[in-house]
Amino acid sequence: MDAPLHFSKGGLSTEQIPLENMIAPAVVIDITEFANSDRNYRLKLSDIEAFERIHGRIAAGSIVLVKTNWSRHWPDALAYFGDDTKGDASNLQFPGFGAEATRLLTDERKVAMIGIDTASIDFGKSKDFIAHRISAAQGVANLENLTNLAALPATGSLVIALPMKIEGGSGGPVRVVALVPRSL
Ligand SMILES: [Zn+2]
């Protein structure tokens, strides 16, 4: 988890993130198909619009998880990061969030958190970390390196992501779980 402080001076640190942002209903936006054909794909406005046409407007306070199915590559570093040159992170290639989509989710939809099953909410080629800067400026924390998103329905699950309460922390490891309604 990245706390807003990670990319925003004066942003919330790990222990200040409200509980209701870390235990909240989740929606899962599936961009697996696009990521499979373009490993530098970034979540677009049209992906959110397509999701909302089917599932309705994303509610304020939701946790928005983007599914690329990238976690299937782990622990193959070359496949997961797009490059495995030691000490050089300048040639990474994996999908992430686009700037406009990040702005829509955090600024307009007022979501509680955003997350993805790749190494970063910013795509691998990013040099300006714009998705991080936008979410941090809106006080929204990020979840990265998620896995098992395929086990979640598009709507209806409850995510629980409680990091260690590090005072002044800019983020930290977090065990993320989701409760999924059982269909009897
Ligand atoms: Zn990050």
py3Dmol code that shows the C-alpha trace and the ligand (Angstrom):
import py3Dmol

protein = """\
ATOM      1  CA  MET A   1       0.000   0.000   0.000  1.00  0.00           C
ATOM      2  CA  ASP A   2       1.124   3.504  -0.845  1.00  0.00           C
ATOM      3  CA  ALA A   3      -0.174   6.154   1.537  1.00  0.00           C
ATOM      4  CA  PRO A   4      -0.922   9.560  -0.034  1.00  0.00           C
ATOM      5  CA  LEU A   5       2.196  10.882   1.720  1.00  0.00           C
ATOM      6  CA  HIS A   6       4.239   8.694  -0.674  1.00  0.00           C
ATOM      7  CA  PHE A   7       3.638  11.210  -3.490  1.00  0.00           C
ATOM      8  CA  SER A   8       2.041  14.234  -1.840  1.00  0.00           C
ATOM      9  CA  LYS A   9       3.787  16.450   0.674  1.00  0.00           C
ATOM     10  CA  GLY A  10       1.508  16.794   3.674  1.00  0.00           C
ATOM     11  CA  GLY A  11      -0.633  13.869   2.465  1.00  0.00           C
ATOM     12  CA  LEU A  12      -2.007  11.244   4.826  1.00  0.00           C
ATOM     13  CA  SER A  13       0.575   8.867   6.252  1.00  0.00           C
ATOM     14  CA  THR A  14      -0.112   5.170   6.740  1.00  0.00           C
ATOM     15  CA  GLU A  15      -1.620   5.433  10.202  1.00  0.00           C
ATOM     16  CA  GLN A  16      -3.885   8.324   9.157  1.00  0.00           C
ATOM     17  CA  ILE A  17      -5.744   6.540   6.366  1.00  0.00           C
ATOM     18  CA  PRO A  18      -9.362   6.273   7.553  1.00  0.00           C
ATOM     19  CA  LEU A  19     -10.580   2.772   8.368  1.00  0.00           C
ATOM     20  CA  GLU A  20     -13.608   3.240   6.115  1.00  0.00           C
ATOM     21  CA  ASN A  21     -11.242   3.653   3.157  1.00  0.00           C
ATOM     22  CA  MET A  22      -9.529   0.358   3.949  1.00  0.00           C
ATOM     23  CA  ILE A  23     -12.637  -1.732   4.610  1.00  0.00           C
ATOM     24  CA  ALA A  24     -14.995  -0.971   1.758  1.00  0.00           C
ATOM     25  CA  PRO A  25     -17.063  -2.444  -1.082  1.00  0.00           C
ATOM     26  CA  ALA A  26     -14.947  -3.248  -4.129  1.00  0.00           C
ATOM     27  CA  VAL A  27     -15.509  -3.111  -7.855  1.00  0.00           C
ATOM     28  CA  VAL A  28     -13.263  -4.955 -10.288  1.00  0.00           C
ATOM     29  CA  ILE A  29     -12.603  -3.517 -13.741  1.00  0.00           C
ATOM     30  CA  ASP A  30     -11.247  -6.179 -16.057  1.00  0.00           C
ATOM     31  CA  ILE A  31      -8.720  -5.019 -18.672  1.00  0.00           C
ATOM     32  CA  THR A  32      -7.064  -8.419 -19.106  1.00  0.00           C
ATOM     33  CA  GLU A  33      -7.853  -8.527 -22.810  1.00  0.00           C
ATOM     34  CA  PHE A  34      -6.285  -5.119 -23.510  1.00  0.00           C
ATOM     35  CA  ALA A  35      -3.248  -5.843 -21.328  1.00  0.00           C
ATOM     36  CA  ASN A  36      -2.704  -9.126 -23.151  1.00  0.00           C
ATOM     37  CA  SER A  37      -2.429  -7.360 -26.492  1.00  0.00           C
ATOM     38  CA  ASP A  38      -0.484  -4.351 -25.120  1.00  0.00           C
ATOM     39  CA  ARG A  39       1.713  -4.807 -22.068  1.00  0.00           C
ATOM     40  CA  ASN A  40       1.975  -0.995 -21.736  1.00  0.00           C
ATOM     41  CA  TYR A  41      -1.796  -0.571 -21.623  1.00  0.00           C
ATOM     42  CA  ARG A  42      -3.214   2.049 -19.262  1.00  0.00           C
ATOM     43  CA  LEU A  43      -6.750   2.074 -17.877  1.00  0.00           C
ATOM     44  CA  LYS A  44      -8.775   4.490 -19.993  1.00  0.00           C
ATOM     45  CA  LEU A  45     -11.875   6.565 -19.396  1.00  0.00           C
ATOM     46  CA  SER A  46     -13.677   4.321 -21.891  1.00  0.00           C
ATOM     47  CA  ASP A  47     -12.926   1.275 -19.695  1.00  0.00           C
ATOM     48  CA  ILE A  48     -14.616   2.945 -16.741  1.00  0.00           C
ATOM     49  CA  GLU A  49     -17.535   4.041 -18.935  1.00  0.00           C
ATOM     50  CA  ALA A  50     -17.952   0.497 -20.258  1.00  0.00           C
ATOM     51  CA  PHE A  51     -17.935  -0.847 -16.692  1.00  0.00           C
ATOM     52  CA  GLU A  52     -20.497   1.724 -15.541  1.00  0.00           C
ATOM     53  CA  ARG A  53     -22.812   1.003 -18.490  1.00  0.00           C
ATOM     54  CA  ILE A  54     -23.166  -2.529 -17.178  1.00  0.00           C
ATOM     55  CA  HIS A  55     -22.819  -2.118 -13.407  1.00  0.00           C
ATOM     56  CA  GLY A  56     -23.931   1.450 -12.784  1.00  0.00           C
ATOM     57  CA  ARG A  57     -21.984   4.435 -11.554  1.00  0.00           C
ATOM     58  CA  ILE A  58     -19.090   3.581  -9.248  1.00  0.00           C
ATOM     59  CA  ALA A  59     -20.179   4.684  -5.788  1.00  0.00           C
ATOM     60  CA  ALA A  60     -18.169   7.113  -3.693  1.00  0.00           C
ATOM     61  CA  GLY A  61     -16.172   5.228  -1.077  1.00  0.00           C
ATOM     62  CA  SER A  62     -15.629   2.157  -3.272  1.00  0.00           C
ATOM     63  CA  ILE A  63     -12.290   0.418  -3.663  1.00  0.00           C
ATOM     64  CA  VAL A  64     -11.578   0.136  -7.394  1.00  0.00           C
ATOM     65  CA  LEU A  65      -9.429  -2.822  -8.389  1.00  0.00           C
ATOM     66  CA  VAL A  66      -8.076  -3.131 -11.914  1.00  0.00           C
ATOM     67  CA  LYS A  67      -7.612  -6.691 -13.107  1.00  0.00           C
ATOM     68  CA  THR A  68      -4.918  -7.342 -15.730  1.00  0.00           C
ATOM     69  CA  ASN A  69      -4.258 -10.922 -14.632  1.00  0.00           C
ATOM     70  CA  TRP A  70      -0.565  -9.872 -14.470  1.00  0.00           C
ATOM     71  CA  SER A  71      -0.131 -11.684 -11.164  1.00  0.00           C
ATOM     72  CA  ARG A  72      -0.091 -14.937 -13.146  1.00  0.00           C
ATOM     73  CA  HIS A  73       3.463 -13.996 -14.221  1.00  0.00           C
ATOM     74  CA  TRP A  74       4.823 -13.903 -10.669  1.00  0.00           C
ATOM     75  CA  PRO A  75       7.556 -14.950  -9.724  1.00  0.00           C
ATOM     76  CA  ASP A  76       8.920 -14.688 -13.290  1.00  0.00           C
ATOM     77  CA  ALA A  77      10.499 -11.210 -12.976  1.00  0.00           C
ATOM     78  CA  LEU A  78      11.067 -10.784 -16.714  1.00  0.00           C
ATOM     79  CA  ALA A  79       7.424 -11.498 -17.517  1.00  0.00           C
ATOM     80  CA  TYR A  80       6.079  -9.514 -14.539  1.00  0.00           C
ATOM     81  CA  PHE A  81       8.213  -6.369 -14.879  1.00  0.00           C
ATOM     82  CA  GLY A  82       9.020  -6.575 -18.609  1.00  0.00           C
ATOM     83  CA  ASP A  83      12.735  -6.317 -17.867  1.00  0.00           C
ATOM     84  CA  ASP A  84      14.928  -7.960 -15.272  1.00  0.00           C
ATOM     85  CA  THR A  85      18.184  -6.018 -15.679  1.00  0.00           C
ATOM     86  CA  LYS A  86      19.655  -5.739 -12.191  1.00  0.00           C
ATOM     87  CA  GLY A  87      19.821  -2.185 -10.811  1.00  0.00           C
ATOM     88  CA  ASP A  88      18.046  -0.703 -13.838  1.00  0.00           C
ATOM     89  CA  ALA A  89      14.351   0.136 -13.613  1.00  0.00           C
ATOM     90  CA  SER A  90      14.272   2.276 -16.756  1.00  0.00           C
ATOM     91  CA  ASN A  91      12.932  -0.359 -19.153  1.00  0.00           C
ATOM     92  CA  LEU A  92       9.963  -1.793 -17.285  1.00  0.00           C
ATOM     93  CA  GLN A  93       6.828  -2.739 -19.199  1.00  0.00           C
ATOM     94  CA  PHE A  94       3.571  -3.602 -17.501  1.00  0.00           C
ATOM     95  CA  PRO A  95       0.051  -2.128 -17.487  1.00  0.00           C
ATOM     96  CA  GLY A  96      -1.288   0.521 -15.105  1.00  0.00           C
ATOM     97  CA  PHE A  97      -3.745   3.404 -14.674  1.00  0.00           C
ATOM     98  CA  GLY A  98      -3.974   6.265 -17.181  1.00  0.00           C
ATOM     99  CA  ALA A  99      -4.016   9.841 -15.901  1.00  0.00           C
ATOM    100  CA  GLU A 100      -7.567  10.681 -16.998  1.00  0.00           C
ATOM    101  CA  ALA A 101      -8.976   7.482 -15.557  1.00  0.00           C
ATOM    102  CA  THR A 102      -7.159   8.073 -12.264  1.00  0.00           C
ATOM    103  CA  ARG A 103      -8.516  11.611 -12.133  1.00  0.00           C
ATOM    104  CA  LEU A 104     -12.074  10.441 -12.817  1.00  0.00           C
ATOM    105  CA  LEU A 105     -11.947   7.786 -10.113  1.00  0.00           C
ATOM    106  CA  THR A 106     -10.270   9.813  -7.393  1.00  0.00           C
ATOM    107  CA  ASP A 107     -11.495  13.349  -8.066  1.00  0.00           C
ATOM    108  CA  GLU A 108     -14.974  12.777  -9.491  1.00  0.00           C
ATOM    109  CA  ARG A 109     -16.096   9.358  -8.217  1.00  0.00           C
ATOM    110  CA  LYS A 110     -14.384   9.978  -4.855  1.00  0.00           C
ATOM    111  CA  VAL A 111     -13.319   6.360  -4.474  1.00  0.00           C
ATOM    112  CA  ALA A 112     -11.726   5.164  -1.236  1.00  0.00           C
ATOM    113  CA  MET A 113      -8.732   3.388  -2.762  1.00  0.00           C
ATOM    114  CA  ILE A 114      -7.440   2.139  -6.108  1.00  0.00           C
ATOM    115  CA  GLY A 115      -5.516  -1.064  -6.701  1.00  0.00           C
ATOM    116  CA  ILE A 116      -3.993  -3.233  -9.410  1.00  0.00           C
ATOM    117  CA  ASP A 117      -2.405  -6.665  -9.880  1.00  0.00           C
ATOM    118  CA  THR A 118       0.825  -5.253 -11.362  1.00  0.00           C
ATOM    119  CA  ALA A 119       3.916  -3.800  -9.659  1.00  0.00           C
ATOM    120  CA  SER A 120       2.615  -0.222  -9.738  1.00  0.00           C
ATOM    121  CA  ILE A 121      -0.497   1.836 -10.434  1.00  0.00           C
ATOM    122  CA  ASP A 122       1.678   3.720 -12.947  1.00  0.00           C
ATOM    123  CA  PHE A 123       2.521   1.638 -16.002  1.00  0.00           C
ATOM    124  CA  GLY A 124       6.079   0.346 -16.265  1.00  0.00           C
ATOM    125  CA  LYS A 125       7.275   2.938 -18.768  1.00  0.00           C
ATOM    126  CA  SER A 126       6.099   5.854 -16.625  1.00  0.00           C
ATOM    127  CA  LYS A 127       8.708   8.466 -15.807  1.00  0.00           C
ATOM    128  CA  ASP A 128       6.405  11.060 -14.222  1.00  0.00           C
ATOM    129  CA  PHE A 129       4.335   8.717 -11.993  1.00  0.00           C
ATOM    130  CA  ILE A 130       1.268  10.745 -12.852  1.00  0.00           C
ATOM    131  CA  ALA A 131      -1.254   8.218 -11.490  1.00  0.00           C
ATOM    132  CA  HIS A 132       0.569   8.233  -8.142  1.00  0.00           C
ATOM    133  CA  ARG A 133       0.637  12.022  -8.086  1.00  0.00           C
ATOM    134  CA  ILE A 134      -3.068  12.331  -8.911  1.00  0.00           C
ATOM    135  CA  SER A 135      -4.259   9.747  -6.380  1.00  0.00           C
ATOM    136  CA  ALA A 136      -1.971  11.121  -3.655  1.00  0.00           C
ATOM    137  CA  ALA A 137      -3.192  14.676  -4.268  1.00  0.00           C
ATOM    138  CA  GLN A 138      -6.768  13.407  -3.787  1.00  0.00           C
ATOM    139  CA  GLY A 139      -5.854  11.647  -0.541  1.00  0.00           C
ATOM    140  CA  VAL A 140      -6.392   8.213  -2.095  1.00  0.00           C
ATOM    141  CA  ALA A 141      -4.128   5.306  -1.122  1.00  0.00           C
ATOM    142  CA  ASN A 142      -2.990   2.676  -3.661  1.00  0.00           C
ATOM    143  CA  LEU A 143      -2.766  -1.107  -3.557  1.00  0.00           C
ATOM    144  CA  GLU A 144      -0.176  -2.760  -5.803  1.00  0.00           C
ATOM    145  CA  ASN A 145       1.024  -6.288  -6.513  1.00  0.00           C
ATOM    146  CA  LEU A 146      -2.430  -7.671  -5.795  1.00  0.00           C
ATOM    147  CA  THR A 147      -3.251 -11.225  -6.754  1.00  0.00           C
ATOM    148  CA  ASN A 148      -6.268 -13.512  -7.211  1.00  0.00           C
ATOM    149  CA  LEU A 149      -8.469 -10.743  -8.599  1.00  0.00           C
ATOM    150  CA  ALA A 150      -9.996 -13.356 -10.896  1.00  0.00           C
ATOM    151  CA  ALA A 151     -11.682 -14.813  -7.816  1.00  0.00           C
ATOM    152  CA  LEU A 152     -13.683 -11.618  -7.285  1.00  0.00           C
ATOM    153  CA  PRO A 153     -17.000 -10.670  -8.865  1.00  0.00           C
ATOM    154  CA  ALA A 154     -17.187  -7.315 -10.693  1.00  0.00           C
ATOM    155  CA  THR A 155     -19.264  -5.963  -7.815  1.00  0.00           C
ATOM    156  CA  GLY A 156     -20.437  -7.239  -4.454  1.00  0.00           C
ATOM    157  CA  SER A 157     -17.219  -8.073  -2.617  1.00  0.00           C
ATOM    158  CA  LEU A 158     -15.874  -6.334   0.467  1.00  0.00           C
ATOM    159  CA  VAL A 159     -12.148  -5.614   0.584  1.00  0.00           C
ATOM    160  CA  ILE A 160     -10.173  -5.437   3.809  1.00  0.00           C
ATOM    161  CA  ALA A 161      -6.675  -3.942   3.471  1.00  0.00           C
ATOM    162  CA  LEU A 162      -5.165  -3.018   6.827  1.00  0.00           C
ATOM    163  CA  PRO A 163      -1.467  -2.102   6.736  1.00  0.00           C
ATOM    164  CA  MET A 164       0.732  -2.027   9.797  1.00  0.00           C
ATOM    165  CA  LYS A 165       0.006   1.275  11.537  1.00  0.00           C
ATOM    166  CA  ILE A 166       3.413   2.869  10.970  1.00  0.00           C
ATOM    167  CA  GLU A 167       3.415   6.420  12.329  1.00  0.00           C
ATOM    168  CA  GLY A 168       4.471   8.832   9.592  1.00  0.00           C
ATOM    169  CA  GLY A 169       4.818   5.950   7.116  1.00  0.00           C
ATOM    170  CA  SER A 170       4.498   6.526   3.374  1.00  0.00           C
ATOM    171  CA  GLY A 171       3.171   3.006   2.872  1.00  0.00           C
ATOM    172  CA  GLY A 172       3.966  -0.566   3.725  1.00  0.00           C
ATOM    173  CA  PRO A 173       3.218  -4.221   3.220  1.00  0.00           C
ATOM    174  CA  VAL A 174      -0.435  -5.113   3.601  1.00  0.00           C
ATOM    175  CA  ARG A 175      -2.359  -8.378   3.603  1.00  0.00           C
ATOM    176  CA  VAL A 176      -5.344  -7.710   1.357  1.00  0.00           C
ATOM    177  CA  VAL A 177      -8.362  -9.971   1.586  1.00  0.00           C
ATOM    178  CA  ALA A 178     -11.837  -9.843   0.107  1.00  0.00           C
ATOM    179  CA  LEU A 179     -15.091 -11.261   1.387  1.00  0.00           C
ATOM    180  CA  VAL A 180     -17.233 -12.647  -1.416  1.00  0.00           C
ATOM    181  CA  PRO A 181     -20.906 -13.457  -0.898  1.00  0.00           C
ATOM    182  CA  ARG A 182     -21.496 -17.215  -1.091  1.00  0.00           C
ATOM    183  CA  SER A 183     -24.162 -18.236  -3.509  1.00  0.00           C
ATOM    184  CA  LEU A 184     -26.086 -21.030  -1.812  1.00  0.00           C
TER     185      LEU A 184
END
"""
ligand_1 = """\
1
ZN
Zn 3.096 2.758 -5.858
"""
view = py3Dmol.view(width=600, height=400)
view.addModel(protein, "pdb")
view.setStyle({"model": 0}, {"cartoon": {"style": "trace"}})
view.addModel(ligand_1, "xyz")
view.setStyle({"model": 1}, {"stick": {}})
view.zoomTo()
view.show()
